[in-house]
Amino acid sequence: MPFEADRPAWLALAIDQAERLFVEAEAATAAPVAALVAALVRQNLAYVILGLRSDAYARFQGVEAFVGLHAAGATFDLMPPSLAELEEIVTRPVAACQPSLAFEERNGHSLAARLVADATAGTHFPCCR
């Protein structure tokens, strides 16, 4: 069944580990890539999900094309998850599995607790449920 009117096409572009663009690439490479991504957003051609480590965020804020998008309200920054949220991120998918799964335990410590501790820069927290 055809549509009564043309419908716009949108591109969904996911860029993971974008910190590599700011940390490893030369500015002469990063700037045109950022300009292309920003142009896609400004022209309403794409939704972009750009994931980067928080330690690279300051460099992200130094790229003119991205600063313009941020100033225009076209970005949404997520805060790092809390400890409780990290525990849920790790444990809930396993708890939802059918047949049921469980995290391995060694020396009284679960893999889930290790994953959460590693995600929080090695800070030791009580074991996940």
Secondary structure, DSSP 8 states (H G I E B T S, - for coil): ---SS-----EEEEE-STHHHHHTS-HHHHHHHHHHHHHHHHTT-EEEEE---GGGHHHHTT-HHHHHHHHTT---------HHHHHHHHHHHHHT-SS-----EETTEEHHHHHHHHHTTT-------
